[in-house]
């Protein structure tokens, strides 16, 4: 069974048509954002020494390329020139969507796919079929980097792409892997088609080959990570294809066949998705030495590599939806926390207010929130590592992205026991949590209510403390203004219980909870309804906090 992410979501029912349209829009936005950071992985550009060609009308290009009436050398040369011209146009107009759409919608893509399926097309005494294939693959790769409708036109070429991937021509195999990666990046529908066609096994076989060119290995790892990203993608196809053995042989830093650094980045993203899937496969990956394989890479990881490895470690540390932690997980969590492990020192560095990349601070806070939900011993290790003062500083002065994840981490630390709650309150964070009640973020408001309920029930004079910080007004705003019924009901219940008619007359002060006890009873009547709490994340939402599922947020390298 897949372990659900502990992320709250909007339970409103929407039509499938609206949802599909929204997902296509989100996909296009995602591709646009990614283009700057990893341009060469999405669209193959012209080399700097290649002069642009004089462009003919697109209708004329389609007519020439589709003309099979003559098999003369001149006719083949003219059609080959058309392919090169289209490739140049697609590369040159990467930011001109109207121009690209005009080319694609001209009907030229099916013609290219037919040529791709031919044996030695347009070959001549001075040109091999491989040169023609290269031009076609380059065009299809760039077409597949476009919108949903454009990528769908390339799907009929998938069987041929897999043949090139398994072929002897390394250049064509690299182009094929690139095209497959672009197709997989689009949507779950295409990912499932690629899995059914055997793409995972073909890409994994190339990744396992120590003789493969580094660029080919990198493209295969990237394509696999795009396939694994899908909401509906199981880890089974990857395990069946032998990915565990590949990792064991090529991920060690001292291996004779170790991956190049940029390939390790793509492999780490693949693992960030696979570790968020079925528990049986997470258990298999951990039993195969995943943590010791990644820790040496994490010790001096660049920003690009640190992000996916943090995702992997966050998934490893995640408890189940019912808040229990399996016994098979704990040894691997303890391996991360050992004194000679680089894990905690790097978290400490990433959480520094002046540490640089804000997204690494946010990722680190998410990992801490998962760890803090395990047990008191783990929380004490985090506090001994002096992470709490850093979390407090980020909560006060960090960006919204960072403060959001830190809020979940602080709430989980505070829920450990009354003593831990006191340490969190000593960091002067109560006013900040009250401010979060006004956030336009359902999960964040729910987490703030959870923290406040903890304070009201467990902190000495917690009821008075919330009141003097403006808590009654803040709770009533949620009660009367929130469009989320469960949040409004939760806030109303807190107001009625702690600030009702007899408040200040007969109400006893908040009684502290004994050290070692959980501060708030799990799933009390004031918690969000079960159908809301631990399922999926609404499309377009930005989930946060404890649980597997950060893999569904936008990776830092896409921003």
ABEGO torsion letter per residue (X at the ends): XBBBBBBBBBABBBBAAAAAAAAAAAAAAAAAAAAAABAAAABBBBBAABBBBBBBBAAAAAAAAABAABABAAAAAAAAAAAAAAAAAAAAAAABAAAAAAAAAAGAAAAAAAAAABBGBGBBAABBAAAAAAAAAAAAAAAAABBAAAAAAAAAAAAAAAAAAABABAAAAAAAAAAAAAAAAABAAAAAAAAAAGAAAAAAAAAABAABBAAAAAAAAAAAAAAAABAABBAAAAAAAGAAAAAAAAABAABAABBBAAAAAAAAAAAAAAAABBAAAAAAAAAAGAAAAAAAAAAABBAAAAAAAAAAAAAAABBBAAGBBBAAAAAAAAAAABAABAAAAAAAAAABAAAEBAAAAAAAAAAAAAAAAABAAAAAAAAAAGAAAAAAAAAAABBAAAAAAAAAAAAAAAAABAAAAAAAAAAGAAAAAAAAAABBBAAAAAAAAAAAAAAAAABBGAAAAAAAAGAAAAAAAAAAABABAAAAAAAAAAAAAAABAABGAABBBBBBBBBGBBABBBGBAABBBAAAAABBBBBGBBBBEBEBGAAABBBAAAX
